[in-house]
Amino acid sequence: MNTVAVIYNYDSIISHLVEDIKKSNYKVNYFLKLLDLKPSFFYKKLREKRFTSTEMKLIAKHLYPEEYQEYKDTLISQFLEASKKQLKEGKGVDFETVLRESKAKYSIV
């Protein structure tokens, strides 16, 4: 992933955020409640393009639901593939071992 491309893509996304919110099925009040912001502060953030990454993640989840689901599916697939690779390499641990180590770690009899 090219970091510079990501930065420019982010700039484009945040520039179109106002239009995307207007076109969405949600009213602005929905995003105000979602982010727990007062209207004046929300509009200031929109105008100045100053949303935090956490705020943008919340907005994206609701504003772009299909893309969010695709992202989740891709991420889960990557984790599953990494897990399969670890198992093939013999890095897996059986349940009994995990249970025994957890009980010892948390002093559970």
Secondary structure, 3 states (H helix, E strand, C coil): CCHHHHHHHHHHHHHCHHHHHHHCCCCHHHHHHHHCCCHHHHHHHHHHCCCCHHHHHHHHHHHCHHHHHHHHHHHHHHHHHHHHHHHHCCCCCCHHHHHHHHHHHCCCC
